[in-house]
Amino acid sequence: MQDGSIRPLLVKTGETVLFGKYAGQTVKLDDDEYLVLKEEDILGVIENASGGQARKAA
């Protein structure tokens, strides 16, 4: 936020998200590779992978 306050994330651990091809930054820690994204770079969240329903990111 512009005023420096902290707000909770809209996505939760374990959710499957959709993001653009060039979004985020890859970081390697030990032998694991992570993609670090800004929440605003998330295009949507897959609610139920088997049912195919998705919710649009705010």
mmJSON file of the N, C-alpha and C atoms, coordinates in Angstrom:
{"data_MODEL":{"atom_site":{
"group_PDB":["ATOM","ATOM","ATOM","ATOM","ATOM","ATOM","ATOM","ATOM","ATOM","ATOM","ATOM","ATOM","ATOM","ATOM","ATOM","ATOM","ATOM","ATOM","ATOM","ATOM","ATOM","ATOM","ATOM","ATOM","ATOM","ATOM","ATOM","ATOM","ATOM","ATOM","ATOM","ATOM","ATOM","ATOM","ATOM","ATOM","ATOM","ATOM","ATOM","ATOM","ATOM","ATOM","ATOM","ATOM","ATOM","ATOM","ATOM","ATOM","ATOM","ATOM","ATOM","ATOM","ATOM","ATOM","ATOM","ATOM","ATOM","ATOM","ATOM","ATOM","ATOM","ATOM","ATOM","ATOM","ATOM","ATOM","ATOM","ATOM","ATOM","ATOM","ATOM","ATOM","ATOM","ATOM","ATOM","ATOM","ATOM","ATOM","ATOM","ATOM","ATOM","ATOM","ATOM","ATOM","ATOM","ATOM","ATOM","ATOM","ATOM","ATOM","ATOM","ATOM","ATOM","ATOM","ATOM","ATOM","ATOM","ATOM","ATOM","ATOM","ATOM","ATOM","ATOM","ATOM","ATOM","ATOM","ATOM","ATOM","ATOM","ATOM","ATOM","ATOM","ATOM","ATOM","ATOM","ATOM","ATOM","ATOM","ATOM","ATOM","ATOM","ATOM","ATOM","ATOM","ATOM","ATOM","ATOM","ATOM","ATOM","ATOM","ATOM","ATOM","ATOM","ATOM","ATOM","ATOM","ATOM","ATOM","ATOM","ATOM","ATOM","ATOM","ATOM","ATOM","ATOM","ATOM","ATOM","ATOM","ATOM","ATOM","ATOM","ATOM","ATOM","ATOM","ATOM","ATOM","ATOM","ATOM","ATOM","ATOM","ATOM","ATOM","ATOM","ATOM","ATOM","ATOM","ATOM","ATOM","ATOM","ATOM","ATOM","ATOM","ATOM","ATOM"],
"id":[1,2,3,4,5,6,7,8,9,10,11,12,13,14,15,16,17,18,19,20,21,22,23,24,25,26,27,28,29,30,31,32,33,34,35,36,37,38,39,40,41,42,43,44,45,46,47,48,49,50,51,52,53,54,55,56,57,58,59,60,61,62,63,64,65,66,67,68,69,70,71,72,73,74,75,76,77,78,79,80,81,82,83,84,85,86,87,88,89,90,91,92,93,94,95,96,97,98,99,100,101,102,103,104,105,106,107,108,109,110,111,112,113,114,115,116,117,118,119,120,121,122,123,124,125,126,127,128,129,130,131,132,133,134,135,136,137,138,139,140,141,142,143,144,145,146,147,148,149,150,151,152,153,154,155,156,157,158,159,160,161,162,163,164,165,166,167,168,169,170,171,172,173,174],
"type_symbol":["N","C","C","N","C","C","N","C","C","N","C","C","N","C","C","N","C","C","N","C","C","N","C","C","N","C","C","N","C","C","N","C","C","N","C","C","N","C","C","N","C","C","N","C","C","N","C","C","N","C","C","N","C","C","N","C","C","N","C","C","N","C","C","N","C","C","N","C","C","N","C","C","N","C","C","N","C","C","N","C","C","N","C","C","N","C","C","N","C","C","N","C","C","N","C","C","N","C","C","N","C","C","N","C","C","N","C","C","N","C","C","N","C","C","N","C","C","N","C","C","N","C","C","N","C","C","N","C","C","N","C","C","N","C","C","N","C","C","N","C","C","N","C","C","N","C","C","N","C","C","N","C","C","N","C","C","N","C","C","N","C","C","N","C","C","N","C","C","N","C","C","N","C","C"],
"label_atom_id":["N","CA","C","N","CA","C","N","CA","C","N","CA","C","N","CA","C","N","CA","C","N","CA","C","N","CA","C","N","CA","C","N","CA","C","N","CA","C","N","CA","C","N","CA","C","N","CA","C","N","CA","C","N","CA","C","N","CA","C","N","CA","C","N","CA","C","N","CA","C","N","CA","C","N","CA","C","N","CA","C","N","CA","C","N","CA","C","N","CA","C","N","CA","C","N","CA","C","N","CA","C","N","CA","C","N","CA","C","N","CA","C","N","CA","C","N","CA","C","N","CA","C","N","CA","C","N","CA","C","N","CA","C","N","CA","C","N","CA","C","N","CA","C","N","CA","C","N","CA","C","N","CA","C","N","CA","C","N","CA","C","N","CA","C","N","CA","C","N","CA","C","N","CA","C","N","CA","C","N","CA","C","N","CA","C","N","CA","C","N","CA","C","N","CA","C","N","CA","C","N","CA","C"],
"label_alt_id":[null,null,null,null,null,null,null,null,null,null,null,null,null,null,null,null,null,null,null,null,null,null,null,null,null,null,null,null,null,null,null,null,null,null,null,null,null,null,null,null,null,null,null,null,null,null,null,null,null,null,null,null,null,null,null,null,null,null,null,null,null,null,null,null,null,null,null,null,null,null,null,null,null,null,null,null,null,null,null,null,null,null,null,null,null,null,null,null,null,null,null,null,null,null,null,null,null,null,null,null,null,null,null,null,null,null,null,null,null,null,null,null,null,null,null,null,null,null,null,null,null,null,null,null,null,null,null,null,null,null,null,null,null,null,null,null,null,null,null,null,null,null,null,null,null,null,null,null,null,null,null,null,null,null,null,null,null,null,null,null,null,null,null,null,null,null,null,null,null,null,null,null,null,null],
"label_comp_id":["MET","MET","MET","GLN","GLN","GLN","ASP","ASP","ASP","GLY","GLY","GLY","SER","SER","SER","ILE","ILE","ILE","ARG","ARG","ARG","PRO","PRO","PRO","LEU","LEU","LEU","LEU","LEU","LEU","VAL","VAL","VAL","LYS","LYS","LYS","THR","THR","THR","GLY","GLY","GLY","GLU","GLU","GLU","THR","THR","THR","VAL","VAL","VAL","LEU","LEU","LEU","PHE","PHE","PHE","GLY","GLY","GLY","LYS","LYS","LYS","TYR","TYR","TYR","ALA","ALA","ALA","GLY","GLY","GLY","GLN","GLN","GLN","THR","THR","THR","VAL","VAL","VAL","LYS","LYS","LYS","LEU","LEU","LEU","ASP","ASP","ASP","ASP","ASP","ASP","ASP","ASP","ASP","GLU","GLU","GLU","TYR","TYR","TYR","LEU","LEU","LEU","VAL","VAL","VAL","LEU","LEU","LEU","LYS","LYS","LYS","GLU","GLU","GLU","GLU","GLU","GLU","ASP","ASP","ASP","ILE","ILE","ILE","LEU","LEU","LEU","GLY","GLY","GLY","VAL","VAL","VAL","ILE","ILE","ILE","GLU","GLU","GLU","ASN","ASN","ASN","ALA","ALA","ALA","SER","SER","SER","GLY","GLY","GLY","GLY","GLY","GLY","GLN","GLN","GLN","ALA","ALA","ALA","ARG","ARG","ARG","LYS","LYS","LYS","ALA","ALA","ALA","ALA","ALA","ALA"],
"label_asym_id":["A","A","A","A","A","A","A","A","A","A","A","A","A","A","A","A","A","A","A","A","A","A","A","A","A","A","A","A","A","A","A","A","A","A","A","A","A","A","A","A","A","A","A","A","A","A","A","A","A","A","A","A","A","A","A","A","A","A","A","A","A","A","A","A","A","A","A","A","A","A","A","A","A","A","A","A","A","A","A","A","A","A","A","A","A","A","A","A","A","A","A","A","A","A","A","A","A","A","A","A","A","A","A","A","A","A","A","A","A","A","A","A","A","A","A","A","A","A","A","A","A","A","A","A","A","A","A","A","A","A","A","A","A","A","A","A","A","A","A","A","A","A","A","A","A","A","A","A","A","A","A","A","A","A","A","A","A","A","A","A","A","A","A","A","A","A","A","A","A","A","A","A","A","A"],
"label_entity_id":["1","1","1","1","1","1","1","1","1","1","1","1","1","1","1","1","1","1","1","1","1","1","1","1","1","1","1","1","1","1","1","1","1","1","1","1","1","1","1","1","1","1","1","1","1","1","1","1","1","1","1","1","1","1","1","1","1","1","1","1","1","1","1","1","1","1","1","1","1","1","1","1","1","1","1","1","1","1","1","1","1","1","1","1","1","1","1","1","1","1","1","1","1","1","1","1","1","1","1","1","1","1","1","1","1","1","1","1","1","1","1","1","1","1","1","1","1","1","1","1","1","1","1","1","1","1","1","1","1","1","1","1","1","1","1","1","1","1","1","1","1","1","1","1","1","1","1","1","1","1","1","1","1","1","1","1","1","1","1","1","1","1","1","1","1","1","1","1","1","1","1","1","1","1"],
"label_seq_id":[1,1,1,2,2,2,3,3,3,4,4,4,5,5,5,6,6,6,7,7,7,8,8,8,9,9,9,10,10,10,11,11,11,12,12,12,13,13,13,14,14,14,15,15,15,16,16,16,17,17,17,18,18,18,19,19,19,20,20,20,21,21,21,22,22,22,23,23,23,24,24,24,25,25,25,26,26,26,27,27,27,28,28,28,29,29,29,30,30,30,31,31,31,32,32,32,33,33,33,34,34,34,35,35,35,36,36,36,37,37,37,38,38,38,39,39,39,40,40,40,41,41,41,42,42,42,43,43,43,44,44,44,45,45,45,46,46,46,47,47,47,48,48,48,49,49,49,50,50,50,51,51,51,52,52,52,53,53,53,54,54,54,55,55,55,56,56,56,57,57,57,58,58,58],
"pdbx_PDB_ins_code":[null,null,null,null,null,null,null,null,null,null,null,null,null,null,null,null,null,null,null,null,null,null,null,null,null,null,null,null,null,null,null,null,null,null,null,null,null,null,null,null,null,null,null,null,null,null,null,null,null,null,null,null,null,null,null,null,null,null,null,null,null,null,null,null,null,null,null,null,null,null,null,null,null,null,null,null,null,null,null,null,null,null,null,null,null,null,null,null,null,null,null,null,null,null,null,null,null,null,null,null,null,null,null,null,null,null,null,null,null,null,null,null,null,null,null,null,null,null,null,null,null,null,null,null,null,null,null,null,null,null,null,null,null,null,null,null,null,null,null,null,null,null,null,null,null,null,null,null,null,null,null,null,null,null,null,null,null,null,null,null,null,null,null,null,null,null,null,null,null,null,null,null,null,null],
"Cartn_x":[0.835,0.0,0.883,0.35,1.092,1.519,0.73,1.046,1.979,2.42,3.35,2.689,1.357,0.675,0.706,0.549,0.576,-0.854,-1.141,-2.464,-2.292,-3.269,-3.148,-3.197,-2.519,-2.522,-3.884,-4.257,-5.513,-5.374,-4.164,-3.928,-3.398,-3.648,-3.24,-2.204,-1.447,-0.46,-1.144,-0.562,-1.091,-2.043,-2.517,-3.412,-2.622,-3.276,-2.682,-3.043,-2.026,-2.271,-1.84,-2.425,-2.053,-1.28,-0.206,0.587,1.166,1.579,2.124,3.46,3.794,5.012,6.278,6.33,7.538,7.388,6.38,6.137,7.114,7.434,8.212,9.706,10.378,11.829,12.17,13.027,13.435,14.568,14.411,15.418,15.768,17.075,17.509,18.092,17.532,18.026,18.377,19.61,20.119,19.867,19.121,18.824,17.41,16.679,15.305,15.242,14.355,14.157,12.748,12.628,11.354,11.082,9.804,9.397,8.729,9.299,8.774,7.97,6.688,5.772,5.212,4.889,4.061,2.631,1.832,0.448,-0.294,0.053,-0.613,-0.284,0.766,1.121,0.308,-0.48,-1.303,-2.557,-2.787,-3.934,-5.198,-5.058,-6.21,-5.768,-6.736,-6.488,-7.41,-6.847,-7.641,-8.266,-9.58,-10.28,-10.252,-10.562,-10.664,-10.047,-8.837,-8.115,-8.888,-9.62,-10.362,-11.646,-12.253,-13.499,-13.291,-12.069,-11.749,-12.283,-12.858,-13.365,-12.226,-12.239,-11.213,-11.874,-11.199,-11.688,-10.695,-11.201,-10.364,-9.677,-8.413,-7.674,-8.241,-8.251,-8.797,-7.854],
"Cartn_y":[-1.181,0.0,1.249,2.309,3.557,4.124,3.897,4.472,3.591,2.465,1.587,0.561,0.564,-0.406,-1.789,-2.812,-4.196,-4.685,-5.371,-5.96,-7.444,-8.254,-9.695,-9.99,-11.063,-11.474,-12.054,-11.91,-12.468,-13.94,-14.382,-15.792,-16.514,-17.82,-18.629,-19.662,-20.129,-21.173,-22.397,-22.933,-24.147,-23.89,-22.647,-22.355,-22.357,-22.778,-22.76,-21.448,-20.719,-19.402,-19.356,-18.433,-18.164,-16.853,-16.821,-15.603,-15.496,-14.306,-14.057,-14.745,-14.938,-15.651,-15.018,-13.701,-13.014,-12.402,-12.812,-12.264,-12.85,-12.074,-12.558,-12.65,-13.124,-13.278,-14.655,-15.398,-16.718,-16.57,-17.293,-17.283,-18.723,-19.023,-20.373,-20.366,-21.219,-21.398,-22.864,-23.13,-24.504,-25.176,-26.265,-26.953,-26.66,-25.791,-25.483,-24.151,-24.1,-22.876,-22.353,-21.07,-20.441,-19.304,-19.057,-17.904,-16.929,-15.751,-14.727,-13.742,-13.579,-12.711,-11.632,-10.506,-9.527,-10.024,-9.78,-10.238,-9.645,-8.442,-7.802,-8.48,-9.326,-10.052,-11.334,-11.708,-12.913,-12.594,-13.374,-13.149,-13.812,-14.918,-15.632,-16.761,-17.316,-18.434,-19.572,-20.765,-21.955,-22.461,-22.431,-22.868,-24.388,-25.077,-26.53,-27.048,-27.567,-27.99,-29.023,-29.92,-30.947,-30.393,-29.395,-28.822,-27.7,-27.163,-26.143,-24.752,-24.526,-23.204,-22.32,-21.094,-20.147,-18.866,-18.157,-16.839,-15.816,-14.709,-13.641,-12.9,-12.571,-11.806,-10.405,-9.844,-8.503,-7.448],
"Cartn_z":[0.0,0.0,0.0,-0.466,-0.588,0.757,1.799,3.11,3.939,3.387,4.08,4.98,5.056,5.908,5.249,6.053,5.58,5.441,4.351,4.159,3.864,4.22,3.961,2.462,2.056,0.658,0.279,-0.989,-1.474,-1.843,-2.134,-2.456,-1.226,-1.199,-0.047,-0.479,0.464,0.221,-0.378,-1.431,-2.055,-3.211,-3.389,-4.501,-5.811,-6.874,-8.204,-8.865,-9.323,-9.905,-11.363,-12.098,-13.48,-13.508,-14.292,-14.389,-15.787,-16.159,-17.489,-17.711,-18.966,-19.353,-18.782,-18.736,-18.287,-16.895,-16.145,-14.805,-13.793,-12.792,-11.665,-11.912,-10.892,-10.898,-10.343,-11.021,-10.562,-9.542,-8.427,-7.36,-7.038,-6.936,-6.599,-5.193,-4.321,-2.957,-2.776,-2.442,-2.368,-3.712,-3.748,-5.006,-5.507,-4.826,-5.198,-5.943,-6.929,-7.702,-7.436,-7.17,-6.851,-7.823,-8.087,-8.873,-7.915,-7.785,-6.883,-7.721,-7.359,-8.094,-7.189,-7.782,-7.084,-7.197,-6.183,-6.222,-7.421,-7.818,-8.954,-10.28,-10.329,-11.542,-11.713,-10.709,-10.789,-11.591,-12.659,-13.532,-13.011,-12.298,-11.768,-10.869,-10.138,-9.223,-9.619,-9.806,-10.138,-8.842,-8.763,-7.559,-7.414,-8.498,-8.464,-9.756,-9.679,-10.88,-11.691,-11.042,-11.778,-12.378,-11.724,-12.231,-13.218,-13.247,-14.211,-13.882,-12.719,-12.383,-11.888,-12.312,-11.908,-11.418,-10.529,-10.135,-10.63,-11.026,-11.573,-10.44,-10.626,-9.615,-9.557,-8.349,-8.157,-8.67],
"occupancy":[1.0,1.0,1.0,1.0,1.0,1.0,1.0,1.0,1.0,1.0,1.0,1.0,1.0,1.0,1.0,1.0,1.0,1.0,1.0,1.0,1.0,1.0,1.0,1.0,1.0,1.0,1.0,1.0,1.0,1.0,1.0,1.0,1.0,1.0,1.0,1.0,1.0,1.0,1.0,1.0,1.0,1.0,1.0,1.0,1.0,1.0,1.0,1.0,1.0,1.0,1.0,1.0,1.0,1.0,1.0,1.0,1.0,1.0,1.0,1.0,1.0,1.0,1.0,1.0,1.0,1.0,1.0,1.0,1.0,1.0,1.0,1.0,1.0,1.0,1.0,1.0,1.0,1.0,1.0,1.0,1.0,1.0,1.0,1.0,1.0,1.0,1.0,1.0,1.0,1.0,1.0,1.0,1.0,1.0,1.0,1.0,1.0,1.0,1.0,1.0,1.0,1.0,1.0,1.0,1.0,1.0,1.0,1.0,1.0,1.0,1.0,1.0,1.0,1.0,1.0,1.0,1.0,1.0,1.0,1.0,1.0,1.0,1.0,1.0,1.0,1.0,1.0,1.0,1.0,1.0,1.0,1.0,1.0,1.0,1.0,1.0,1.0,1.0,1.0,1.0,1.0,1.0,1.0,1.0,1.0,1.0,1.0,1.0,1.0,1.0,1.0,1.0,1.0,1.0,1.0,1.0,1.0,1.0,1.0,1.0,1.0,1.0,1.0,1.0,1.0,1.0,1.0,1.0,1.0,1.0,1.0,1.0,1.0,1.0],
"B_iso_or_equiv":[0.0,0.0,0.0,0.0,0.0,0.0,0.0,0.0,0.0,0.0,0.0,0.0,0.0,0.0,0.0,0.0,0.0,0.0,0.0,0.0,0.0,0.0,0.0,0.0,0.0,0.0,0.0,0.0,0.0,0.0,0.0,0.0,0.0,0.0,0.0,0.0,0.0,0.0,0.0,0.0,0.0,0.0,0.0,0.0,0.0,0.0,0.0,0.0,0.0,0.0,0.0,0.0,0.0,0.0,0.0,0.0,0.0,0.0,0.0,0.0,0.0,0.0,0.0,0.0,0.0,0.0,0.0,0.0,0.0,0.0,0.0,0.0,0.0,0.0,0.0,0.0,0.0,0.0,0.0,0.0,0.0,0.0,0.0,0.0,0.0,0.0,0.0,0.0,0.0,0.0,0.0,0.0,0.0,0.0,0.0,0.0,0.0,0.0,0.0,0.0,0.0,0.0,0.0,0.0,0.0,0.0,0.0,0.0,0.0,0.0,0.0,0.0,0.0,0.0,0.0,0.0,0.0,0.0,0.0,0.0,0.0,0.0,0.0,0.0,0.0,0.0,0.0,0.0,0.0,0.0,0.0,0.0,0.0,0.0,0.0,0.0,0.0,0.0,0.0,0.0,0.0,0.0,0.0,0.0,0.0,0.0,0.0,0.0,0.0,0.0,0.0,0.0,0.0,0.0,0.0,0.0,0.0,0.0,0.0,0.0,0.0,0.0,0.0,0.0,0.0,0.0,0.0,0.0,0.0,0.0,0.0,0.0,0.0,0.0],
"pdbx_formal_charge":[null,null,null,null,null,null,null,null,null,null,null,null,null,null,null,null,null,null,null,null,null,null,null,null,null,null,null,null,null,null,null,null,null,null,null,null,null,null,null,null,null,null,null,null,null,null,null,null,null,null,null,null,null,null,null,null,null,null,null,null,null,null,null,null,null,null,null,null,null,null,null,null,null,null,null,null,null,null,null,null,null,null,null,null,null,null,null,null,null,null,null,null,null,null,null,null,null,null,null,null,null,null,null,null,null,null,null,null,null,null,null,null,null,null,null,null,null,null,null,null,null,null,null,null,null,null,null,null,null,null,null,null,null,null,null,null,null,null,null,null,null,null,null,null,null,null,null,null,null,null,null,null,null,null,null,null,null,null,null,null,null,null,null,null,null,null,null,null,null,null,null,null,null,null],
"auth_seq_id":[1,1,1,2,2,2,3,3,3,4,4,4,5,5,5,6,6,6,7,7,7,8,8,8,9,9,9,10,10,10,11,11,11,12,12,12,13,13,13,14,14,14,15,15,15,16,16,16,17,17,17,18,18,18,19,19,19,20,20,20,21,21,21,22,22,22,23,23,23,24,24,24,25,25,25,26,26,26,27,27,27,28,28,28,29,29,29,30,30,30,31,31,31,32,32,32,33,33,33,34,34,34,35,35,35,36,36,36,37,37,37,38,38,38,39,39,39,40,40,40,41,41,41,42,42,42,43,43,43,44,44,44,45,45,45,46,46,46,47,47,47,48,48,48,49,49,49,50,50,50,51,51,51,52,52,52,53,53,53,54,54,54,55,55,55,56,56,56,57,57,57,58,58,58],
"auth_comp_id":["MET","MET","MET","GLN","GLN","GLN","ASP","ASP","ASP","GLY","GLY","GLY","SER","SER","SER","ILE","ILE","ILE","ARG","ARG","ARG","PRO","PRO","PRO","LEU","LEU","LEU","LEU","LEU","LEU","VAL","VAL","VAL","LYS","LYS","LYS","THR","THR","THR","GLY","GLY","GLY","GLU","GLU","GLU","THR","THR","THR","VAL","VAL","VAL","LEU","LEU","LEU","PHE","PHE","PHE","GLY","GLY","GLY","LYS","LYS","LYS","TYR","TYR","TYR","ALA","ALA","ALA","GLY","GLY","GLY","GLN","GLN","GLN","THR","THR","THR","VAL","VAL","VAL","LYS","LYS","LYS","LEU","LEU","LEU","ASP","ASP","ASP","ASP","ASP","ASP","ASP","ASP","ASP","GLU","GLU","GLU","TYR","TYR","TYR","LEU","LEU","LEU","VAL","VAL","VAL","LEU","LEU","LEU","LYS","LYS","LYS","GLU","GLU","GLU","GLU","GLU","GLU","ASP","ASP","ASP","ILE","ILE","ILE","LEU","LEU","LEU","GLY","GLY","GLY","VAL","VAL","VAL","ILE","ILE","ILE","GLU","GLU","GLU","ASN","ASN","ASN","ALA","ALA","ALA","SER","SER","SER","GLY","GLY","GLY","GLY","GLY","GLY","GLN","GLN","GLN","ALA","ALA","ALA","ARG","ARG","ARG","LYS","LYS","LYS","ALA","ALA","ALA","ALA","ALA","ALA"],
"auth_asym_id":["A","A","A","A","A","A","A","A","A","A","A","A","A","A","A","A","A","A","A","A","A","A","A","A","A","A","A","A","A","A","A","A","A","A","A","A","A","A","A","A","A","A","A","A","A","A","A","A","A","A","A","A","A","A","A","A","A","A","A","A","A","A","A","A","A","A","A","A","A","A","A","A","A","A","A","A","A","A","A","A","A","A","A","A","A","A","A","A","A","A","A","A","A","A","A","A","A","A","A","A","A","A","A","A","A","A","A","A","A","A","A","A","A","A","A","A","A","A","A","A","A","A","A","A","A","A","A","A","A","A","A","A","A","A","A","A","A","A","A","A","A","A","A","A","A","A","A","A","A","A","A","A","A","A","A","A","A","A","A","A","A","A","A","A","A","A","A","A","A","A","A","A","A","A"],
"auth_atom_id":["N","CA","C","N","CA","C","N","CA","C","N","CA","C","N","CA","C","N","CA","C","N","CA","C","N","CA","C","N","CA","C","N","CA","C","N","CA","C","N","CA","C","N","CA","C","N","CA","C","N","CA","C","N","CA","C","N","CA","C","N","CA","C","N","CA","C","N","CA","C","N","CA","C","N","CA","C","N","CA","C","N","CA","C","N","CA","C","N","CA","C","N","CA","C","N","CA","C","N","CA","C","N","CA","C","N","CA","C","N","CA","C","N","CA","C","N","CA","C","N","CA","C","N","CA","C","N","CA","C","N","CA","C","N","CA","C","N","CA","C","N","CA","C","N","CA","C","N","CA","C","N","CA","C","N","CA","C","N","CA","C","N","CA","C","N","CA","C","N","CA","C","N","CA","C","N","CA","C","N","CA","C","N","CA","C","N","CA","C","N","CA","C","N","CA","C","N","CA","C","N","CA","C"],
"pdbx_PDB_model_num":[1,1,1,1,1,1,1,1,1,1,1,1,1,1,1,1,1,1,1,1,1,1,1,1,1,1,1,1,1,1,1,1,1,1,1,1,1,1,1,1,1,1,1,1,1,1,1,1,1,1,1,1,1,1,1,1,1,1,1,1,1,1,1,1,1,1,1,1,1,1,1,1,1,1,1,1,1,1,1,1,1,1,1,1,1,1,1,1,1,1,1,1,1,1,1,1,1,1,1,1,1,1,1,1,1,1,1,1,1,1,1,1,1,1,1,1,1,1,1,1,1,1,1,1,1,1,1,1,1,1,1,1,1,1,1,1,1,1,1,1,1,1,1,1,1,1,1,1,1,1,1,1,1,1,1,1,1,1,1,1,1,1,1,1,1,1,1,1,1,1,1,1,1,1]
}}}
